[in-house]
């Protein structure tokens, strides 16, 4: 698939560059300020897909090969953009009127309402950027969007570093500087790439006949996305209100390390849905079954070694990256990482359910998982702290992953690659023994951890190279072959 490598490289670069925000912020600002940063990012992430009305998914389904010369399609996109901006303005007015109450909901403190305008600016910039990425995706400008994704992560860390370290200013000013810069640049990119004036010139009339069809697909996804965001992030609000922002900072730092896994499933999922949509339209189910097996194997080859690594050395790695204020147990890090890995598996299987049955039954599945997650969080977090949030996430993610897998399996009659999973696990465990013994012999300082990681990684690659090709990590480097 054209552009797969550039997109995957961009996501890897984004994750790698953004990852350095963790040591920069945790070593310079207070745990409370770091919690404010992460919670603000979370709030923008929660509201963004709701305001977008899942139009970023709709454009892939209805216009998989969009070009800016099609006036009817341009009119539909203008309709989407108009509705997005209207919803943003509506939410902005409501939030500004009740800013202190919103601040208490988000941060557990009325006085932190000074951060509400920052969140609003951040939200607008993220909305424009996400919709821009969707439009570049369907117009097959993958290289362009890859550049923008990488550049975005660079300017984020550059501005934060410049203000905090370069001019030795406050976290508040650093946050504002980043948001304003991103807002201006993103708007400029949107106008440049999409030719906004040509969209406005076309108007809304030509697309009226398509509005119902678009909304019929998108609107049922909105309750689902609200539930999914609640399911994914309710733990942070419960931690904030029961344990405080300092505990949230620790949990968020652990999550930042574990979230490396999101690079694996988000990259694969990004390319997978477009390819599945095309093949599904052609009723090519045999191809899809073959593709799914390869995708699952590729995902396992990436996630299992990472889980083993995090389970053994994760807490030491986090301590090196942060400060003594962020000490966590390996089991907490492993559980959070495992939760994210399970959710990625759910996303792959849900693509099949979405294409076959549409989005109308999605909220029921997520409602069950969200209810389980909230109940367990409320029960465990006050008693055992942030570990309770990790346990709740593991149970609820497992529920939706199993349900989605069973439904998708009934649709396509495919088999999960259990044999490949066992082979990958054996290689990963051998790597884990090397890490474990290396830490005993060399210690857990930054130099020792780096040496151990390199040696263990090389051993895993050798085992992978000489192992079964059907379960080989090396095949990931030739991801285009997965789509044949």
Secondary structure, 3 states (H helix, E strand, C coil): CCCHHHHHHHHHHHHHHHHHHHHHHHHHCCHHHHHHHHHHHHHHHHHHHHHHCCHHHHHHHHCCCCCCCCHHHHHHHHHHHHHHHHHHHHHHHHHHHCHHHHHHHHHCCHHHHHHHHHHHHHHHHHHHHHHHHHHHHHCCCHHHHHHHHHHHHHHHHHHHHHHHHHCCCCHHHHHHHHHHHHHHHHHHHHHHHHCHHHHHHHCCHHHHHHHHHHHHHHHHHHHHHHHHHHHHHHHHHHHHHHHCHHHHHHHHHHHHHHCHHHHHHHHHHHHHHHHHHHHHHCCCHHHHHHHHHHHHHHHHHHHHHHHHHHHHHHHHHHHHHCCHHHCCCHHHHHHHHHHHHHHHHHHHHHHHHHHHHCCCCHHHHHHHHHHHHHHHHHHHHHHHCHHHHHHHHHHHHHHHHHHHHHHHHHHHCCCCCHHHHHHHHHHHHHHHHHHHHHHHHHCCCHHHHHHHHHHHHHHHHHHHHCCCHHHCHHHHHHHHHHHC
